[in-house]
Amino acid sequence: MTAGDKFQRLLDLMARLRSPGGCPWDREQTFETIKPYLLEETYEVLDAIDTRDWSALAEELGDLMLEAVFFAQMASEANLFTVADSLDAINEKLVRRHPHVFGDGSAKTPDEVKVRWDEIKAEEKKRNNKPAELLAGVPRSLPALVEAAQLTSRAAGVGFDWQDADQVLEKLGEELKELAEARQNANREELEGELGDLLFVLVNLARFLKVDPEQALRKTNRKFRDRFGYVESKLKQAGRTPGDASLEEMDALWNEAKRNL
């Protein structure tokens, strides 16, 4: 079977599951109830990439495609659109936004491609009477780090930006001082605001360093899981738990984990 045949089989399976003689659980789902599964599958794809588990990635991408097909099937039942419309939209978009590949445009570097992509996207929104506000297209439902990265990237695209990473580091120092002052005041709302400002500047620093802040934090989270797991494992071998150990003992095992993992 070709990839097209297998995709059609997935469409047929989903249509059957949603049919009157199909699955009661699948039939009662709505756009709202499926949203959490879409988010969950997205993060499972990211986890498989982070761990370089390629067989898991193949499976997780299938799960992610299922969620897309689920949404498309529900839309088709409501006469909103079909999966063919979604495929047409992305195929046409890829051609339209790559004039240097499919047309007579020119873009020799990734940065030039990105600039042209954003220009074409802005032109499309203008033709479609989409919101003119620069930041209106950034979904508010994104994870906060991702939202901050997209907001600042768009603002930077029109020149609202620092000149270089050194200026961002200077701003980081300012925000650290303001956070220290807020600690002295012991005002929770002020502390929250200053901490948010600090995180926002860190996201900008990541952008200047060409690092994805969401992925950077995910990798650090994984590193922490592995190292703390090492600490727990070593303590368990001695018949103990972290609650039984002193901070000095756990810190020594942590440093051991840093050397061994």
C-alpha positions as CSV (number, residue, x, y, z in Angstrom):
1,M,0.0,0.0,0.0
2,T,1.2,3.5,-0.7
3,A,1.2,6.3,1.9
4,G,-1.9,7.7,0.2
5,D,-3.7,4.4,0.5
6,K,-2.8,4.1,4.2
7,F,-3.9,7.7,4.9
8,Q,-7.2,6.9,3.2
9,R,-7.6,3.8,5.4
10,L,-7.1,6.1,8.5
11,L,-9.9,8.4,7.1
12,D,-12.2,5.4,6.6
13,L,-11.5,4.0,10.0
14,M,-12.3,7.3,11.7
15,A,-15.5,7.7,9.7
16,R,-16.5,4.2,10.8
17,L,-15.7,5.0,14.4
18,R,-17.9,8.1,14.3
19,S,-20.7,6.4,12.4
20,P,-24.0,5.3,14.2
21,G,-22.7,1.7,14.3
22,G,-19.2,2.8,15.4
23,C,-17.7,3.5,18.8
24,P,-19.9,5.2,21.5
25,W,-16.8,7.0,22.9
26,D,-15.7,8.4,19.5
27,R,-19.2,9.4,18.6
28,E,-19.7,11.6,21.7
29,Q,-16.4,13.6,21.3
30,T,-16.4,17.2,20.3
31,F,-13.8,19.8,19.2
32,E,-13.4,20.8,22.8
33,T,-13.1,17.3,24.2
34,I,-10.4,16.3,21.7
35,K,-8.2,19.4,22.2
36,P,-6.4,18.0,25.3
37,Y,-5.5,14.9,23.4
38,L,-4.0,17.0,20.6
39,L,-1.8,18.8,23.1
40,E,-0.9,15.5,24.9
41,E,0.1,13.8,21.6
42,T,2.1,16.9,20.5
43,Y,4.2,16.7,23.7
44,E,4.7,12.9,23.3
45,V,6.1,13.6,19.8
46,L,8.5,16.1,21.3
47,D,9.5,13.7,24.0
48,A,10.3,11.0,21.4
49,I,12.4,13.5,19.5
50,D,14.3,14.5,22.7
51,T,15.1,10.9,23.5
52,R,15.9,10.0,19.9
53,D,13.5,7.1,20.1
54,W,12.8,6.8,16.4
55,S,10.4,3.8,16.7
56,A,8.4,5.7,19.3
57,L,8.5,8.8,17.1
58,A,7.0,6.9,14.2
59,E,4.1,5.7,16.5
60,E,3.6,9.1,18.1
61,L,3.4,10.9,14.7
62,G,0.7,8.4,13.8
63,D,-1.2,9.3,17.0
64,L,-0.8,13.0,16.1
65,M,-2.2,12.4,12.6
66,L,-5.1,10.6,14.2
67,E,-6.0,13.8,16.2
68,A,-5.9,15.9,12.9
69,V,-8.1,13.3,11.2
70,F,-10.5,13.3,14.2
71,F,-11.0,17.1,13.9
72,A,-11.4,16.9,10.1
73,Q,-14.0,14.1,10.4
74,M,-16.0,16.2,12.9
75,A,-15.8,19.2,10.7
76,S,-17.0,17.2,7.7
77,E,-20.0,15.9,9.7
78,A,-20.9,19.5,10.5
79,N,-20.5,20.5,6.8
80,L,-17.7,23.0,7.8
81,F,-14.8,21.6,5.7
82,T,-13.2,18.2,4.8
83,V,-9.7,16.9,5.2
84,A,-9.2,17.5,1.5
85,D,-9.7,21.2,2.1
86,S,-7.0,21.0,4.8
87,L,-4.6,19.2,2.5
88,D,-5.3,21.7,-0.3
89,A,-4.6,24.6,2.1
90,I,-1.3,23.3,3.3
91,N,-0.1,22.3,-0.2
92,E,-1.0,25.6,-1.7
93,K,0.6,27.4,1.2
94,L,3.9,25.6,0.9
95,V,4.1,26.5,-2.8
96,R,3.0,30.1,-2.3
97,R,5.5,30.7,0.6
98,H,8.4,29.1,-1.2
99,P,8.7,31.2,-4.4
100,H,12.4,30.6,-4.4
101,V,11.7,26.9,-4.9
102,F,8.5,26.8,-6.9
103,G,8.7,30.2,-8.6
104,D,11.1,32.9,-9.7
105,G,11.9,34.2,-6.2
106,S,15.3,34.3,-4.7
107,A,16.4,33.4,-1.1
108,K,19.9,32.0,-0.5
109,T,20.0,31.7,3.3
110,P,17.6,30.5,6.0
111,D,17.3,34.1,7.3
112,E,16.3,35.3,3.8
113,V,13.7,32.6,3.6
114,K,12.2,33.5,7.0
115,V,12.0,37.2,6.0
116,R,10.2,36.4,2.8
117,W,7.9,33.8,4.5
118,D,6.8,36.5,7.0
119,E,6.3,39.0,4.2
120,I,4.1,36.6,2.2
121,K,2.2,35.7,5.4
122,A,1.5,39.4,6.1
123,E,0.3,39.9,2.5
124,E,-2.1,36.9,2.9
125,K,-3.6,38.3,6.0
126,K,-4.1,41.6,4.4
127,R,-5.9,40.0,1.4
128,N,-8.1,37.9,3.8
129,N,-9.0,40.8,6.0
130,K,-7.4,39.1,9.0
131,P,-6.6,41.3,12.1
132,A,-4.1,44.0,11.2
133,E,-2.5,44.0,14.6
134,L,1.0,42.5,14.5
135,L,0.5,40.4,17.6
136,A,-3.1,39.3,17.0
137,G,-2.0,36.2,15.2
138,V,-0.2,34.8,18.2
139,P,-2.5,32.4,20.0
140,R,-3.1,33.2,23.7
141,S,-3.4,29.5,24.5
142,L,0.2,28.7,23.7
143,P,2.6,27.6,26.4
144,A,3.9,30.8,28.0
145,L,7.5,30.4,26.8
146,V,6.3,29.7,23.3
147,E,3.9,32.7,23.3
148,A,6.7,35.0,24.6
149,A,9.1,33.8,21.9
150,Q,6.5,34.4,19.1
151,L,5.5,37.8,20.5
152,T,9.0,39.1,20.7
153,S,10.0,37.6,17.3
154,R,7.1,39.4,15.6
155,A,7.9,42.7,17.3
156,A,11.6,42.3,16.4
157,G,10.5,41.8,12.8
158,V,9.4,45.5,12.6
159,G,12.5,46.8,14.4
160,F,11.2,46.9,18.0
161,D,14.2,45.1,19.5
162,W,17.6,45.3,21.2
163,Q,20.6,45.7,19.0
164,D,22.5,42.7,20.3
165,A,22.6,40.0,23.0
166,D,24.8,42.3,25.2
167,Q,22.0,44.7,25.5
168,V,19.6,41.9,26.5
169,L,22.1,40.8,29.2
170,E,22.2,44.4,30.6
171,K,18.4,44.3,30.7
172,L,18.6,40.9,32.5
173,G,20.8,42.6,35.2
174,E,18.2,45.3,35.6
175,E,15.4,42.9,36.0
176,L,17.4,40.8,38.6
177,K,17.8,44.0,40.7
178,E,14.1,44.8,40.4
179,L,13.3,41.3,41.5
180,A,15.6,41.7,44.5
181,E,13.9,44.9,45.4
182,A,10.5,43.3,45.1
183,R,11.6,40.5,47.5
184,Q,12.3,43.2,50.1
185,N,8.8,44.6,49.7
186,A,7.3,41.1,50.1
187,N,4.5,42.0,47.8
188,R,3.3,38.8,46.0
189,E,1.8,40.6,43.1
190,E,4.9,42.7,42.6
191,L,7.1,39.6,42.9
192,E,5.0,37.8,40.3
193,G,5.3,40.7,37.9
194,E,9.1,41.1,38.3
195,L,9.6,37.3,37.9
196,G,7.5,37.4,34.7
197,D,9.6,40.3,33.4
198,L,12.8,38.3,34.2
199,L,11.5,35.3,32.3
200,F,10.4,37.5,29.4
201,V,13.9,38.9,29.0
202,L,15.4,35.4,29.2
203,V,13.2,34.4,26.3
204,N,14.6,37.3,24.3
205,L,18.1,36.3,25.2
206,A,17.3,32.8,23.8
207,R,16.1,34.4,20.6
208,F,19.3,36.3,20.2
209,L,21.3,33.2,20.8
210,K,19.1,31.3,18.4
211,V,18.0,28.8,21.1
212,D,14.4,27.6,21.4
213,P,13.6,28.4,25.1
214,E,10.8,25.8,25.3
215,Q,13.1,23.1,24.1
216,A,16.0,24.3,26.2
217,L,13.8,24.1,29.3
218,R,12.4,20.7,28.3
219,K,16.0,19.3,28.0
220,T,16.9,20.8,31.4
221,N,13.8,19.2,32.9
222,R,14.9,15.8,31.5
223,K,18.4,16.3,32.8
224,F,17.0,17.0,36.3
225,R,14.7,13.9,36.1
226,D,17.7,11.7,35.2
227,R,20.0,13.1,37.8
228,F,17.5,13.1,40.6
229,G,16.5,9.6,39.6
230,Y,20.2,8.6,40.0
231,V,20.2,10.1,43.5
232,E,17.0,8.1,44.4
233,S,18.4,4.9,42.9
234,K,21.7,5.2,44.9
235,L,19.8,5.8,48.1
236,K,17.5,2.9,47.5
237,Q,20.5,0.6,47.1
238,A,21.4,1.6,50.6
239,G,17.8,1.0,51.8
240,R,17.1,4.7,52.2
241,T,14.9,7.4,50.6
242,P,15.6,11.1,49.9
243,G,13.6,11.9,52.9
244,D,16.1,10.0,55.1
245,A,19.2,11.6,53.5
246,S,20.8,15.0,54.3
247,L,21.1,17.7,51.8
248,E,24.9,17.1,51.8
249,E,24.5,13.4,51.0
250,M,22.0,14.2,48.1
251,D,24.3,16.9,46.8
252,A,27.2,14.5,46.7
253,L,25.2,12.0,44.8
254,W,23.9,14.7,42.5
255,N,27.5,15.7,41.6
256,E,28.2,12.0,41.0
257,A,25.3,11.9,38.7
258,K,26.6,14.9,36.8
259,R,29.9,13.0,36.2
260,N,28.3,9.7,35.2
261,L,25.2,10.7,33.2
